[in-house]
Structures are given as structure tokens and as C-alpha cells.
Amino acid sequence: MASLTLKNIHKSFGNTAVLSGIDLAVEDGEFAVIVGPSGCGKSTLLRTVAGLEDIDAGTITIGEKDVTRLPPSKRGIAMVFQSYALYPHMTVYENMSFGMKIAGAPAGEIDQAVRAAADTLGLTALLDRKPKELSGGQRQRAAIGRATVRRPSIFLFDEPLSNLDASLRVKMRHEFARLHDTLETTMVYVTHDQVEAMTLADRIVVLKDGRIEQTGSPHELYNHPVNRFVAGFIGSPAMNFLAGSVVESRSDNIIVRLKSGATIQVPARSRELSPDSLVTLGIRPEHVSTEGNHNFVKTEVMLVEPLGSHSYVYLDTPDTDEPLIFRGSGNFRATKGDRLTVSISADHCHLFENDGKVLR
């Protein structure tokens, strides 16, 4: 096992800056997940750690070793790709043993390592099969097994579940969590799926336009986002955002008037706001209710999504450009066009300044 430290990493392709001053420390044995929208630089960042892309500036340290200019084979890493990258003419056993064979390891050591990894990943009965005879999940486990037998200091995963169907992705998430607990190895995992990030990560790194917006535990990012981008990216469905302006900033609360004229009282922040300051109020769907007794907003039902244990209700209101979403009970009933007054939980409101930064 080993820690990973990135200092001031810069990477450009031509005149396009892809990574702009990345500073990140991943602790020994930590499961770190890098998330962000397409084109934010997350896969490029992973490839620089692997040595598949040269950086323009900065340093990469694995453990106590500066690996910035070392080739991939000298970095002590193993990378699992989205496409599995298995040799189609080789069996699972041959794929898993290939790296050790090339490195000149003794046959007995290779066999022991392959069978131990196969046992951990539930591949023992599949060792004689070729990739075309495997399901998508089995191929992914074979690719992980090939990486595991090398006993790397760090595992790198580049969107490994994106080719799988929804039910298999859920199963494989459990496999990754179990694998991390078993191997206790440092893992860095890239995905665009924030559900994967929330369920797998010890720590999430949110990337946007080649810069880190926020790092922290899933709980911290969900409940205490530092800006509107993180608040909107983490959570499914996303946080609701309502535009408004400050009416009054008191010692105990702030009164915000929304576009519709409705007023919302939220607990005071550490910094007072001047009247007429433009703000955005953020509230998650589970903190919007039809049973509250304050902070009312009048809406019209657009759509109800019944999901069994709960329903998501999409509401039309002039206070937001997107539908206002609230999470109702599984037996919630309404039809399009129904008028509905909802209440916003004051204790769970987030306030964002005009530049998107959160007001604590």
C-alpha cells in the first residue's frame, strides 16, 4: 500500500488547459473517488498518475517516491479500464497471469497469486474460459483480477462500470467495496456517476474545468457543499435552486423574497447581508414538504414519478427555471395541473451568493 500526493499538476493539450493546478493527497488505504461532468479532466488526471500522460508541471509522489518522470511499469500502480482490455485469445487464467509472466516471476508464484485473486473475486470456476464466454460483470472481475495479481501499491479505476447495465452496476459496486475491504489497498476511482461516488468513496473529489471544487466525505459534500456547482452535482435528484433577494438580515435569521413574492426565513449566517442582495436559495427534495407550517411556496404539479417506497413530484413555480422537486410518500397522489402549496425546511436551506459561493 502507499499514499498518493499530487502537487500543482498542470496539463494542456495544445492551447487547451485540461488540468490547472491540481493539489490532492490520497491517504494510504483510502478509497478516493474523482467525479465531475464530461470533459472536466478526471480521466486525464488518472492517466497522469498512471504515467500514460506526461504532465507539463507539478510532481506526483507515490509513498515516499517521486514518480513524476517514471514510466508506468516503475510506478507500482495497476489500472483497470472501462473497456476491460482483456486479450481475447487468452483464457482468464492466462490474462491474469500475463503481467507476472512477462516480469519473469516463477511459475509457482504466478499460479498461487492467480488462484488467490480468482478465489477473492469468485473467478475460480471461470479460469479456463476466454473473454467472449464471459458476461460483462465477469469480464470486469477478470480485469480487476489481472490488476490484483500484480500486488500494486495503488489501484486506478477509469469508469469501470459504465459499460454495464443498471442492475449489474449495483452488484459490481458491492464487489468493489468488498475488494477494498479485503485488499486494504489505496484506490483511486474515476466516474461521472455521483451515485457510485456516494456509495463507494471514503472521500470524494469534485472536479470542474480541470480544477478541484471540493474534497470531503460523501456526507460532507452532500450536506455542506462549498458552492452551487457541488450542491447541484452531488445528489440525485439534484438540489433545488430558487432565485431571490434579501429583504432583511437579522441576528437570528435572514428573510429572502423569491420571484413569486413568497418570503422564506432561514437561520442567520456568519456574515450579514445587505438588503436587496441577490442570493440563490438551495433546498434538497427531501426537505420540501406538504406538511410544514412556514416558508410556503405556491406551485402547480407538472409530473409525479412513483418509485414504490417514495415518489418524486415535479412542480412548476416562477421561483426557479427548473421544476421544483420534492420527495413524497410512495402513495402520494396528484395529477398534472393540481395546485399544491409546499413548505421549505428552514434548517436545511443553503444560501449561495451571486458568484455561486455558499454563505455559511
C-alpha positions as CSV (number, residue, x, y, z in Angstrom):
1,M,0.0,0.0,0.0
2,A,1.0,3.6,-0.5
3,S,-0.3,7.2,-0.3
4,L,-0.6,9.4,-3.4
5,T,0.3,13.1,-3.4
6,L,-0.2,15.4,-6.4
7,K,1.2,18.9,-6.2
8,N,0.4,21.7,-8.6
9,I,-0.4,19.4,-11.6
10,H,-0.8,21.2,-14.9
11,K,-1.7,19.5,-18.2
12,S,-2.6,21.1,-21.6
13,F,-3.3,19.7,-25.0
14,G,-2.2,22.4,-27.4
15,N,-3.7,25.6,-26.2
16,T,-6.4,23.9,-24.2
17,A,-5.7,23.6,-20.4
18,V,-7.1,20.4,-19.1
19,L,-5.7,20.3,-15.6
20,S,-4.9,23.6,-13.8
21,G,-3.0,23.4,-10.6
22,I,-4.3,20.1,-9.0
23,D,-3.3,19.6,-5.4
24,L,-4.5,16.3,-3.9
25,A,-3.4,13.9,-1.2
26,V,-4.8,10.4,-1.0
27,E,-4.1,8.6,2.2
28,D,-2.6,5.1,2.4
29,G,-5.5,2.6,2.1
30,E,-8.1,5.3,1.2
31,F,-10.8,4.8,-1.4
32,A,-10.9,8.2,-3.3
33,V,-13.4,8.8,-6.0
34,I,-13.0,11.6,-8.5
35,V,-16.2,12.9,-10.0
36,G,-17.2,15.6,-12.4
37,P,-19.0,16.3,-15.7
38,S,-17.7,15.1,-19.0
39,G,-14.6,17.0,-20.1
40,C,-13.7,18.2,-16.6
41,G,-10.3,16.4,-16.8
42,K,-10.9,13.4,-14.4
43,S,-9.7,10.7,-16.8
44,T,-6.7,12.8,-17.8
45,L,-5.8,13.2,-14.2
46,L,-5.9,9.4,-13.6
47,R,-3.8,8.9,-16.7
48,T,-1.1,11.3,-15.4
49,V,-1.0,9.3,-12.2
50,A,-0.6,6.1,-14.2
51,G,2.2,7.6,-16.4
52,L,0.1,7.3,-19.6
53,E,0.2,11.1,-20.0
54,D,3.1,13.4,-19.2
55,I,2.4,16.5,-17.1
56,D,3.5,20.0,-18.0
57,A,4.3,21.0,-14.4
58,G,4.0,19.6,-10.9
59,T,5.0,16.5,-9.0
60,I,3.5,13.1,-8.4
61,T,4.6,11.1,-5.4
62,I,3.6,7.5,-4.5
63,G,4.6,6.7,-1.0
64,E,7.9,8.5,-0.5
65,K,8.9,8.1,-4.1
66,D,8.8,10.9,-6.8
67,V,7.4,9.1,-9.8
68,T,6.7,12.2,-12.0
69,R,9.1,11.1,-14.8
70,L,9.0,7.3,-14.3
71,P,7.4,5.0,-16.9
72,P,4.1,3.3,-15.9
73,S,5.8,0.0,-15.2
74,K,8.0,1.6,-12.5
75,R,5.2,3.3,-10.6
76,G,3.8,0.4,-8.7
77,I,0.3,1.0,-10.0
78,A,-2.4,-1.1,-11.7
79,M,-5.1,0.4,-13.9
80,V,-8.5,-1.0,-14.8
81,F,-10.1,0.5,-17.8
82,Q,-13.7,1.0,-18.9
83,S,-13.2,-1.4,-21.9
84,Y,-11.7,-4.3,-19.7
85,A,-8.7,-4.6,-22.2
86,L,-8.6,-8.4,-21.9
87,Y,-6.7,-10.4,-24.5
88,P,-9.4,-12.2,-26.5
89,H,-7.2,-15.2,-27.4
90,M,-6.2,-15.9,-23.8
91,T,-8.1,-17.6,-21.0
92,V,-9.0,-15.8,-17.8
93,Y,-6.0,-17.6,-16.2
94,E,-3.7,-16.5,-18.9
95,N,-4.9,-12.9,-18.9
96,M,-4.5,-12.7,-15.1
97,S,-1.0,-14.3,-15.2
98,F,0.3,-12.4,-18.2
99,G,1.9,-9.5,-16.3
100,M,3.7,-11.6,-13.8
101,K,4.9,-14.0,-16.6
102,I,6.4,-11.0,-18.5
103,A,8.1,-9.9,-15.3
104,G,9.7,-13.2,-15.0
105,A,8.1,-14.4,-11.9
106,P,8.4,-18.2,-11.0
107,A,5.6,-20.4,-12.3
108,G,4.6,-21.5,-8.7
109,E,4.4,-17.9,-7.5
110,I,2.2,-17.0,-10.6
111,D,-0.2,-19.9,-10.0
112,Q,-0.6,-19.1,-6.3
113,A,-1.2,-15.4,-7.0
114,V,-3.7,-16.1,-9.8
115,R,-5.7,-18.6,-7.8
116,A,-5.8,-16.4,-4.7
117,A,-7.1,-13.5,-6.7
118,A,-9.6,-15.7,-8.5
119,D,-10.9,-17.0,-5.2
120,T,-11.3,-13.5,-3.9
121,L,-13.2,-12.4,-7.0
122,G,-15.3,-15.5,-7.5
123,L,-13.5,-16.4,-10.7
124,T,-12.1,-19.9,-9.9
125,A,-14.7,-21.7,-12.0
126,L,-14.1,-19.4,-14.9
127,L,-10.3,-19.6,-15.2
128,D,-10.4,-21.8,-18.3
129,R,-12.8,-19.6,-20.2
130,K,-12.0,-16.9,-22.8
131,P,-13.4,-13.3,-22.6
132,K,-16.1,-14.0,-25.2
133,E,-17.5,-16.7,-22.9
134,L,-18.0,-14.2,-20.0
135,S,-20.7,-11.8,-19.1
136,G,-19.8,-8.1,-18.7
137,G,-19.5,-8.4,-14.9
138,Q,-17.3,-11.4,-15.2
139,R,-15.0,-9.7,-17.7
140,Q,-14.7,-6.7,-15.3
141,R,-13.8,-9.0,-12.5
142,A,-11.2,-10.7,-14.7
143,A,-9.7,-7.3,-15.5
144,I,-9.6,-6.5,-11.8
145,G,-8.0,-9.9,-11.1
146,R,-5.3,-9.2,-13.6
147,A,-4.5,-6.0,-11.8
148,T,-4.7,-7.6,-8.4
149,V,-2.1,-10.3,-9.0
150,R,0.5,-7.6,-9.6
151,R,0.1,-6.6,-6.0
152,P,0.2,-2.9,-6.8
153,S,0.7,-0.1,-4.3
154,I,-2.3,1.8,-5.8
155,F,-5.3,0.7,-7.9
156,L,-6.6,3.1,-10.6
157,F,-10.1,2.6,-12.0
158,D,-11.3,4.6,-15.0
159,E,-15.1,4.4,-15.2
160,P,-15.0,0.6,-14.8
161,L,-18.8,0.2,-14.6
162,S,-20.1,2.4,-17.4
163,N,-20.5,-0.5,-19.9
164,L,-22.7,-2.5,-17.5
165,D,-26.5,-2.4,-17.2
166,A,-28.1,-0.8,-14.1
167,S,-28.6,-4.0,-12.0
168,L,-25.1,-5.2,-12.7
169,R,-23.6,-1.9,-11.8
170,V,-25.2,-2.1,-8.4
171,K,-23.8,-5.6,-7.9
172,M,-20.3,-4.6,-9.0
173,R,-20.4,-1.6,-6.7
174,H,-20.7,-4.1,-3.8
175,E,-17.8,-6.1,-5.3
176,F,-15.6,-3.0,-5.4
177,A,-16.4,-2.2,-1.8
178,R,-15.7,-5.8,-0.7
179,L,-12.5,-5.8,-2.7
180,H,-11.3,-2.7,-1.0
181,D,-12.1,-4.1,2.5
182,T,-10.3,-7.3,1.6
183,L,-7.1,-5.9,0.0
184,E,-6.9,-2.7,2.1
185,T,-5.1,-1.1,-0.8
186,T,-5.2,2.6,-1.9
187,M,-7.8,3.0,-4.7
188,V,-8.5,6.0,-6.9
189,Y,-11.7,5.6,-8.9
190,V,-13.0,7.9,-11.7
191,T,-16.7,8.1,-12.5
192,H,-19.3,10.6,-13.8
193,D,-21.9,8.8,-11.7
194,Q,-22.3,10.5,-8.4
195,V,-24.3,7.6,-7.0
196,E,-21.2,5.4,-7.4
197,A,-19.2,8.1,-5.7
198,M,-21.5,8.4,-2.8
199,T,-21.8,4.7,-2.2
200,L,-18.1,3.7,-2.6
201,A,-15.9,6.6,-1.5
202,D,-14.1,7.3,1.7
203,R,-13.5,10.7,0.2
204,I,-14.9,12.4,-3.0
205,V,-13.0,14.8,-5.2
206,V,-15.3,17.0,-7.3
207,L,-13.6,18.3,-10.4
208,K,-14.8,21.1,-12.8
209,D,-12.9,22.6,-15.7
210,G,-9.6,21.0,-14.6
211,R,-9.8,22.4,-11.0
212,I,-10.8,20.8,-7.7
213,E,-14.0,22.4,-6.4
214,Q,-14.2,20.4,-3.1
215,T,-13.0,17.3,-1.4
216,G,-14.6,15.6,1.5
217,S,-16.6,12.6,2.7
218,P,-19.9,11.9,0.9
219,H,-21.8,13.2,4.0
220,E,-19.8,16.4,4.0
221,L,-20.3,17.1,0.3
222,Y,-24.0,16.3,0.4
223,N,-24.7,18.4,3.5
224,H,-22.1,21.1,3.3
225,P,-21.3,21.9,-0.3
226,V,-18.9,24.9,-0.7
227,N,-20.6,26.3,-3.8
228,R,-23.6,25.9,-6.1
229,F,-21.8,23.6,-8.6
230,V,-21.1,21.0,-5.9
231,A,-24.5,21.3,-4.4
232,G,-26.1,20.7,-7.8
233,F,-23.8,17.9,-8.9
234,I,-23.9,15.8,-5.7
235,G,-27.3,14.3,-5.0
236,S,-30.0,12.6,-7.2
237,P,-32.3,14.3,-7.9
238,A,-30.2,17.5,-7.7
239,M,-30.7,20.2,-5.2
240,N,-33.5,22.8,-6.0
241,F,-32.3,26.3,-6.6
242,L,-34.7,29.3,-6.1
243,A,-33.6,32.8,-7.0
244,G,-34.4,35.6,-4.6
245,S,-33.1,38.8,-2.9
246,V,-32.5,39.7,0.8
247,V,-35.3,41.6,2.5
248,E,-33.7,41.8,5.9
249,S,-30.7,40.3,7.6
250,R,-31.1,39.9,11.4
251,S,-29.0,38.4,14.1
252,D,-31.1,35.2,14.2
253,N,-32.4,34.8,10.6
254,I,-32.4,36.1,7.1
255,I,-35.5,36.9,5.2
256,V,-35.4,36.2,1.4
257,R,-38.1,37.2,-1.0
258,L,-38.5,34.9,-4.0
259,K,-39.6,36.0,-7.5
260,S,-43.2,35.0,-6.8
261,G,-43.2,37.3,-3.8
262,A,-43.1,34.5,-1.2
263,T,-40.8,35.1,1.7
264,I,-38.5,32.5,3.2
265,Q,-36.9,32.8,6.6
266,V,-33.6,30.9,7.1
267,P,-31.2,30.8,10.0
268,A,-28.6,33.7,10.1
269,R,-25.2,33.2,8.5
270,S,-21.9,34.3,9.9
271,R,-21.9,37.3,7.6
272,E,-24.8,39.8,7.4
273,L,-26.2,40.6,4.0
274,S,-27.3,44.0,2.9
275,P,-31.0,44.4,1.7
276,D,-31.6,43.7,-1.9
277,S,-28.5,41.4,-2.2
278,L,-29.2,38.8,-4.8
279,V,-29.0,35.2,-3.5
280,T,-29.9,31.7,-4.5
281,L,-31.7,29.5,-2.0
282,G,-30.9,25.8,-2.2
283,I,-33.0,23.0,-0.8
284,R,-32.9,19.3,-1.4
285,P,-36.1,17.4,-2.4
286,E,-36.4,15.6,0.9
287,H,-36.5,18.9,2.7
288,V,-39.6,20.1,0.8
289,S,-42.9,19.1,2.3
290,T,-46.6,19.5,2.1
291,E,-46.9,19.2,5.9
292,G,-44.8,22.2,7.1
293,N,-46.2,25.3,8.8
294,H,-43.9,28.0,7.5
295,N,-41.9,29.1,4.4
296,F,-44.7,28.4,2.0
297,V,-44.4,28.3,-1.8
298,K,-47.3,28.0,-4.1
299,T,-46.8,25.6,-7.0
300,E,-48.5,23.6,-9.8
301,V,-48.0,19.9,-10.3
302,M,-46.2,19.0,-13.5
303,L,-45.3,15.3,-13.0
304,V,-45.4,12.6,-10.4
305,E,-42.8,9.8,-10.5
306,P,-44.0,6.9,-8.3
307,L,-41.0,4.8,-7.3
308,G,-42.6,2.4,-4.9
309,S,-41.2,3.4,-1.5
310,H,-41.4,7.1,-2.4
311,S,-42.4,9.5,-5.2
312,Y,-40.7,12.5,-6.8
313,V,-43.1,15.3,-7.6
314,Y,-42.1,17.9,-10.1
315,L,-43.7,21.3,-9.5
316,D,-43.9,24.5,-11.6
317,T,-43.2,27.8,-9.8
318,P,-41.9,31.1,-11.1
319,D,-39.2,31.0,-8.4
320,T,-37.0,28.6,-10.4
321,D,-36.2,27.9,-14.0
322,E,-36.2,24.2,-13.4
323,P,-39.1,22.2,-11.8
324,L,-39.1,22.3,-8.0
325,I,-38.8,18.7,-6.9
326,F,-40.0,17.3,-3.6
327,R,-39.8,13.7,-2.3
328,G,-43.3,12.5,-1.2
329,S,-44.5,9.2,0.1
330,G,-44.9,6.2,-2.1
331,N,-48.7,6.6,-2.1
332,F,-48.7,10.3,-2.9
333,R,-51.4,11.1,-5.4
334,A,-51.7,14.2,-7.6
335,T,-52.4,14.9,-11.3
336,K,-50.9,17.4,-13.7
337,G,-52.3,20.9,-13.1
338,D,-53.2,20.4,-9.4
339,R,-52.4,23.4,-7.2
340,L,-50.0,22.5,-4.3
341,T,-48.5,24.6,-1.5
342,V,-45.3,23.3,-0.2
343,S,-43.2,24.2,2.8
344,I,-39.4,24.6,2.8
345,S,-37.4,23.4,5.9
346,A,-35.5,26.5,7.2
347,D,-32.9,24.4,9.0
348,H,-31.9,22.7,5.7
349,C,-31.7,25.7,3.5
350,H,-28.4,26.7,1.7
351,L,-27.8,30.2,0.6
352,F,-25.5,31.0,-2.3
353,E,-24.1,34.4,-3.3
354,N,-24.3,35.7,-6.8
355,D,-21.0,34.1,-7.7
356,G,-22.1,30.7,-6.5
357,K,-20.2,30.6,-3.2
358,V,-22.1,29.3,-0.2
359,L,-22.9,31.6,2.7
360,R,-22.1,29.8,5.9
